[in-house]
Amino acid sequence: MKDYVIFTDGDVDLPSPYEKEVSLLPQYYYFDENMIYGDEQVLSREAFFEQLRSRRAYTAGVNPDFARKSFEAVLQEEKDILCIAVSSAISGSYSTICMVADELRPLYPERSIEIIDSLSATLGSGFLCVDAIEMRSKGMSLSDTAAEVRRRIGLIDVYFVVDDFKYLVQGGRVSPSVGKIGDVLDIKVILTIKEGRIEPYRKNRGLNAALRNIQHIAQSEKIARLGAIYVGNETLFEKCRSLVQSSCQASLNLIVASHVGPNATGIAIEWAKKA
């Protein structure tokens, strides 16, 4: 079997210890254009959320030069590539990665490069990476692994609740009309990712009701993997985690955190079969 390396991008989170088995194509965030973070320079979570309280964070996708150098280093070692990317409807990174792959394929015709649009993000996409890691460890070929990962895309769901929609609206991740829902009478909306886009799932009267409904979703017997997602509010995260029987957890990357704010939490599910 030809050896292959699994890549993902900075919008994707993996539970420990799987993150060590995936090569990362970073994305970037900044409050001031003169100081961009993401690969060589990073902010601590505490410093990031301290700034986010009073300043808007901006984000940028995968750098094509970084992706090209990273891919070429692997290809020159005579290894193939499988890259599982954040939803193309959420970020332009998938298109950038595909462009780089298209440029490299003619230069390395004996190598295989598979790029997959996960139609998800954060731990949802991360679960697909975990699947790929486990398949590779069992000796599955790149083509078979890629085909199975693509099949499992439809088995991934992410559900999350945010305290303030302003971050999602100002980043263009939800429309202003959706954002206004949360401004009315303490309505808290459970959001999900549907066909790669962030969509409202259910309106709730207050945060506790939203978390109870997330708990109800998490009680299905058809779940193969369930993970809790920590953002920036430890108390809120612990409250969510106490209601769900998660087998793992992940800290939300700061790219996605830029768009949901600190007061958010949620779960990612990989279904054994669709509920």
C-alpha positions as CSV (number, residue, x, y, z in Angstrom):
1,M,0.0,0.0,0.0
2,K,1.2,3.5,-0.9
3,D,1.8,5.6,2.2
4,Y,-0.3,8.8,2.5
5,V,-0.4,11.8,4.7
6,I,-3.6,13.3,6.1
7,F,-4.0,17.0,6.0
8,T,-6.7,19.4,7.3
9,D,-7.1,23.1,7.7
10,G,-7.3,25.6,10.6
11,D,-11.1,25.6,10.7
12,V,-11.0,21.9,11.8
13,D,-10.5,20.6,15.4
14,L,-9.5,17.0,16.4
15,P,-9.9,15.4,19.8
16,S,-6.7,14.3,21.6
17,P,-4.6,12.4,20.7
18,Y,-5.6,12.4,17.0
19,E,-4.4,15.9,16.3
20,K,-0.8,14.7,16.3
21,E,-1.5,12.4,13.4
22,V,-2.8,15.1,11.0
23,S,-0.8,17.8,9.2
24,L,-2.3,21.3,9.5
25,L,-2.7,24.0,6.9
26,P,-3.2,27.0,9.1
27,Q,-5.7,29.7,8.7
28,Y,-5.2,33.3,9.9
29,Y,-6.8,35.8,12.3
30,Y,-6.0,39.3,13.2
31,F,-7.3,42.4,15.0
32,D,-4.9,44.7,13.3
33,E,-3.5,44.1,9.8
34,N,0.0,44.8,11.0
35,M,-0.1,41.7,13.3
36,I,-1.5,38.5,11.7
37,Y,-1.7,35.3,13.7
38,G,-2.1,31.7,12.6
39,D,1.2,29.9,12.0
40,E,4.5,31.4,13.3
41,Q,2.6,33.8,15.6
42,V,-0.3,32.8,17.8
43,L,-2.3,34.3,20.6
44,S,-3.2,32.5,23.8
45,R,-6.9,31.8,24.1
46,E,-7.0,34.2,27.1
47,A,-5.4,37.0,25.1
48,F,-7.5,36.3,22.1
49,F,-10.9,36.5,23.9
50,E,-9.7,39.5,25.9
51,Q,-9.3,41.4,22.6
52,L,-12.5,40.0,21.1
53,R,-14.5,41.6,23.9
54,S,-13.8,45.0,22.5
55,R,-12.5,44.5,18.9
56,R,-13.7,42.7,15.9
57,A,-11.5,39.8,14.7
58,Y,-10.9,39.2,11.0
59,T,-9.9,35.9,9.5
60,A,-8.2,34.7,6.3
61,G,-8.1,31.2,4.8
62,V,-5.3,28.9,3.9
63,N,-2.2,30.5,2.3
64,P,-1.7,28.9,-1.1
65,D,2.1,29.2,-0.9
66,F,2.1,27.4,2.5
67,A,-0.2,24.7,1.2
68,R,2.0,24.2,-1.9
69,K,5.2,23.9,0.1
70,S,3.5,21.5,2.6
71,F,2.1,19.3,-0.1
72,E,5.3,19.3,-2.2
73,A,7.4,18.2,0.9
74,V,5.1,15.1,1.1
75,L,5.0,14.4,-2.6
76,Q,8.8,14.6,-2.8
77,E,9.0,11.9,-0.1
78,E,6.9,9.7,-2.6
79,K,3.8,9.8,-0.4
80,D,0.3,10.6,-1.4
81,I,-2.1,13.1,0.2
82,L,-5.6,13.1,1.6
83,C,-6.9,16.5,2.7
84,I,-10.2,16.9,4.6
85,A,-11.2,20.6,4.5
86,V,-13.7,22.8,6.1
87,S,-17.0,23.3,4.3
88,S,-16.6,25.2,1.0
89,A,-19.8,27.1,2.0
90,I,-18.1,28.5,5.1
91,S,-14.6,29.2,4.0
92,G,-12.6,29.7,0.7
93,S,-9.9,27.4,2.0
94,Y,-11.3,24.3,0.2
95,S,-11.1,26.2,-3.2
96,T,-7.6,27.3,-2.4
97,I,-6.5,23.8,-1.5
98,C,-8.1,22.4,-4.7
99,M,-6.3,25.0,-6.8
100,V,-2.9,24.0,-5.3
101,A,-3.7,20.3,-5.8
102,D,-4.6,21.0,-9.5
103,E,-1.3,22.8,-10.0
104,L,0.7,19.9,-8.4
105,R,-0.9,16.9,-10.0
106,P,0.8,17.4,-13.5
107,L,4.1,17.8,-11.7
108,Y,3.8,14.6,-9.7
109,P,1.7,12.3,-12.0
110,E,2.7,9.2,-10.1
111,R,1.2,10.5,-6.9
112,S,-2.4,10.8,-5.7
113,I,-3.9,13.9,-4.1
114,E,-7.5,13.6,-2.7
115,I,-9.2,16.8,-1.5
116,I,-12.5,16.4,0.4
117,D,-15.1,19.0,1.1
118,S,-16.3,17.9,4.6
119,L,-19.4,20.2,4.4
120,S,-18.8,20.7,8.1
121,A,-16.3,22.5,10.4
122,T,-14.6,22.2,13.8
123,L,-15.1,18.8,15.5
124,G,-17.6,17.7,12.8
125,S,-14.8,17.8,10.2
126,G,-12.4,16.5,12.8
127,F,-14.4,13.3,13.2
128,L,-13.9,12.6,9.5
129,C,-10.2,13.1,10.0
130,V,-10.4,10.6,12.9
131,D,-12.1,8.1,10.6
132,A,-9.4,8.5,8.0
133,I,-6.7,8.0,10.6
134,E,-8.3,4.8,11.8
135,M,-8.8,3.5,8.2
136,R,-5.2,4.2,7.4
137,S,-4.1,2.3,10.5
138,K,-6.1,-0.7,9.3
139,G,-4.2,-0.7,6.0
140,M,-6.9,0.9,3.8
141,S,-5.7,2.4,0.6
142,L,-6.0,6.2,-0.1
143,S,-8.8,5.7,-2.6
144,D,-10.8,3.4,-0.4
145,T,-10.4,5.7,2.6
146,A,-11.4,8.8,0.6
147,A,-14.5,7.0,-0.7
148,E,-15.5,6.0,2.7
149,V,-14.9,9.4,4.2
150,R,-17.1,11.0,1.5
151,R,-19.8,8.5,2.3
152,R,-19.7,9.4,6.0
153,I,-20.0,13.2,5.4
154,G,-23.8,12.7,5.6
155,L,-23.4,11.1,9.0
156,I,-21.9,14.3,10.6
157,D,-23.8,16.9,12.5
158,V,-22.8,19.9,14.6
159,Y,-25.2,21.6,17.0
160,F,-24.2,24.7,18.9
161,V,-25.7,27.7,20.8
162,V,-24.3,31.2,21.0
163,D,-25.1,34.0,23.4
164,D,-24.6,36.8,21.0
165,F,-25.3,36.7,17.2
166,K,-23.2,39.8,16.4
167,Y,-20.1,37.7,15.8
168,L,-21.8,35.5,13.2
169,V,-23.5,38.4,11.5
170,Q,-20.5,40.7,11.3
171,G,-18.4,37.8,9.9
172,G,-21.1,37.0,7.3
173,R,-21.7,33.5,8.6
174,V,-25.4,34.0,9.1
175,S,-27.7,36.6,7.7
176,P,-28.8,39.7,9.7
177,S,-32.4,38.3,9.6
178,V,-31.3,35.2,11.4
179,G,-29.2,37.2,13.8
180,K,-32.3,39.2,14.8
181,I,-34.0,36.1,16.2
182,G,-31.7,36.0,19.1
183,D,-32.4,39.7,20.0
184,V,-36.0,38.9,20.9
185,L,-37.1,38.1,24.4
186,D,-34.0,36.0,25.3
187,I,-34.5,33.6,22.5
188,K,-31.5,31.3,22.1
189,V,-31.2,29.5,18.8
190,I,-29.5,26.1,18.4
191,L,-27.6,26.4,15.2
192,T,-26.5,23.5,13.0
193,I,-24.5,23.0,9.8
194,K,-26.8,21.9,6.9
195,E,-25.4,21.2,3.5
196,G,-22.3,23.0,4.6
197,R,-24.0,26.2,5.8
198,I,-24.8,27.4,9.2
199,E,-28.6,27.3,9.7
200,P,-31.0,27.7,12.6
201,Y,-32.1,24.4,14.0
202,R,-34.4,25.3,16.9
203,K,-35.5,28.4,18.8
204,N,-35.5,28.1,22.6
205,R,-36.7,30.3,25.4
206,G,-33.4,30.9,27.3
207,L,-30.0,29.2,27.4
208,N,-31.1,26.4,29.8
209,A,-33.8,25.3,27.4
210,A,-31.3,25.3,24.5
211,L,-28.9,23.1,26.4
212,R,-31.6,20.7,27.4
213,N,-32.5,20.3,23.7
214,I,-28.9,19.7,22.9
215,Q,-29.0,17.1,25.6
216,H,-32.0,15.5,24.0
217,I,-30.3,15.3,20.6
218,A,-27.2,13.7,22.3
219,Q,-29.3,10.9,23.9
220,S,-29.9,9.0,20.7
221,E,-28.7,5.4,20.6
222,K,-27.7,5.8,16.9
223,I,-24.6,7.9,17.8
224,A,-21.1,6.4,16.9
225,R,-19.1,9.4,18.2
226,L,-20.1,12.4,20.3
227,G,-17.8,15.2,21.3
228,A,-18.3,18.4,23.3
229,I,-16.8,21.7,22.0
230,Y,-15.2,24.2,24.3
231,V,-15.0,27.8,23.2
232,G,-14.1,30.5,25.7
233,N,-16.6,30.3,28.6
234,E,-15.5,27.4,30.8
235,T,-18.7,27.5,32.9
236,L,-21.0,27.3,29.9
237,F,-18.9,24.4,28.5
238,E,-19.0,22.5,31.7
239,K,-22.8,23.0,31.9
240,C,-23.1,21.6,28.4
241,R,-20.7,18.7,29.0
242,S,-22.6,17.7,32.2
243,L,-25.7,17.2,30.1
244,V,-24.2,15.0,27.3
245,Q,-22.3,11.8,27.5
246,S,-19.4,12.9,25.3
247,S,-16.6,10.5,24.6
248,C,-14.2,13.3,23.7
249,Q,-13.9,17.1,23.6
250,A,-12.1,19.7,21.6
251,S,-11.2,23.4,22.0
252,L,-12.7,25.4,19.2
253,N,-10.0,26.8,16.9
254,L,-9.7,30.6,17.1
255,I,-10.7,31.0,13.4
256,V,-14.2,29.7,14.1
257,A,-14.2,31.3,17.6
258,S,-13.8,34.7,15.8
259,H,-17.2,34.1,14.3
260,V,-19.2,32.7,17.3
261,G,-17.7,34.7,20.2
262,P,-16.6,33.3,23.6
263,N,-20.1,32.5,25.0
264,A,-20.8,29.5,22.8
265,T,-20.7,25.8,23.2
266,G,-22.1,22.7,21.4
267,I,-21.6,19.2,20.3
268,A,-20.4,17.3,17.2
269,I,-22.0,13.9,16.3
270,E,-21.0,11.2,14.0
271,W,-24.0,8.9,13.5
272,A,-23.7,5.1,13.2
273,K,-26.7,5.7,10.9
274,K,-28.7,8.8,10.4
275,A,-31.3,9.4,13.1
